[in-house]
Amino acid sequence: MQTNVSTLLREFPKVRRAAFRGERVVIVTREGNLVLEAEQPKQNRLLGKWKGHVKIAKGVDLTSPTTSDSEWLK
């Protein structure tokens, strides 16, 4: 997407949405072009932090229960 400073100020929500969609927004000014891009959020999830460090055996289903019903009813 390409815009100028006046349009950026007038239609900032539209320009911001474009940047968050991953578009590269070029703002044309008299002094030169500026580029607006959104940073990708850091993945702070537990599995994301352990990626490459934890190995899961083939055939293991992490979504299935690991204990029987009788163990829960004690």
C-alpha positions as CSV (number, residue, x, y, z in Angstrom):
1,M,0.0,0.0,0.0
2,Q,1.2,3.5,-0.8
3,T,0.0,6.7,0.9
4,N,1.1,10.2,1.7
5,V,1.3,12.0,5.1
6,S,-2.1,13.7,4.7
7,T,-3.9,10.5,4.0
8,L,-2.0,8.7,6.8
9,L,-3.3,11.3,9.3
10,R,-6.8,11.3,7.9
11,E,-7.2,7.6,7.4
12,F,-4.9,6.2,10.1
13,P,-7.2,3.3,11.2
14,K,-7.3,2.0,7.6
15,V,-3.5,2.3,7.2
16,R,-2.9,0.6,10.6
17,R,-5.2,-2.3,9.6
18,A,-3.3,-2.8,6.4
19,A,0.0,-2.9,8.3
20,F,-1.3,-5.4,10.8
21,R,-2.5,-7.6,7.8
22,G,1.1,-7.9,6.8
23,E,1.1,-5.3,4.1
24,R,4.1,-3.0,3.6
25,V,2.8,0.6,3.8
26,V,5.0,3.1,2.0
27,I,4.4,6.7,3.1
28,V,5.6,9.2,0.5
29,T,7.1,12.4,1.8
30,R,9.0,15.3,0.3
31,E,12.2,14.2,2.1
32,G,11.9,10.6,1.1
33,N,9.8,7.5,1.6
34,L,8.9,6.0,5.0
35,V,8.0,2.3,5.5
36,L,5.4,1.2,8.1
37,E,5.3,-2.5,8.9
38,A,3.8,-4.3,12.0
39,E,6.1,-6.5,14.0
40,Q,5.1,-10.1,14.5
41,P,4.1,-10.7,18.1
42,K,6.5,-12.8,20.1
43,Q,5.3,-16.3,20.8
44,N,5.3,-16.7,24.6
45,R,3.5,-20.0,24.6
46,L,5.0,-22.8,26.6
47,L,5.3,-25.2,23.6
48,G,6.8,-22.4,21.5
49,K,9.5,-21.8,24.0
50,W,10.4,-25.5,24.2
51,K,10.3,-26.0,20.4
52,G,13.3,-28.1,19.4
53,H,14.1,-29.1,23.1
54,V,11.2,-31.5,23.8
55,K,10.9,-34.7,21.7
56,I,7.5,-36.4,21.6
57,A,7.5,-40.1,20.7
58,K,5.7,-41.1,17.5
59,G,2.1,-42.3,18.0
60,V,1.6,-40.3,21.2
61,D,-1.6,-38.3,21.2
62,L,-1.2,-35.3,23.5
63,T,-5.0,-34.5,23.3
64,S,-6.1,-37.8,24.8
65,P,-6.4,-38.5,28.6
66,T,-3.3,-39.9,30.2
67,T,-5.1,-41.4,33.2
68,S,-8.1,-43.6,33.5
69,D,-11.5,-42.6,34.9
70,S,-11.0,-44.7,38.1
71,E,-7.9,-42.6,39.0
72,W,-10.0,-39.4,38.9
73,L,-12.7,-40.9,41.1
74,K,-10.4,-41.7,44.1
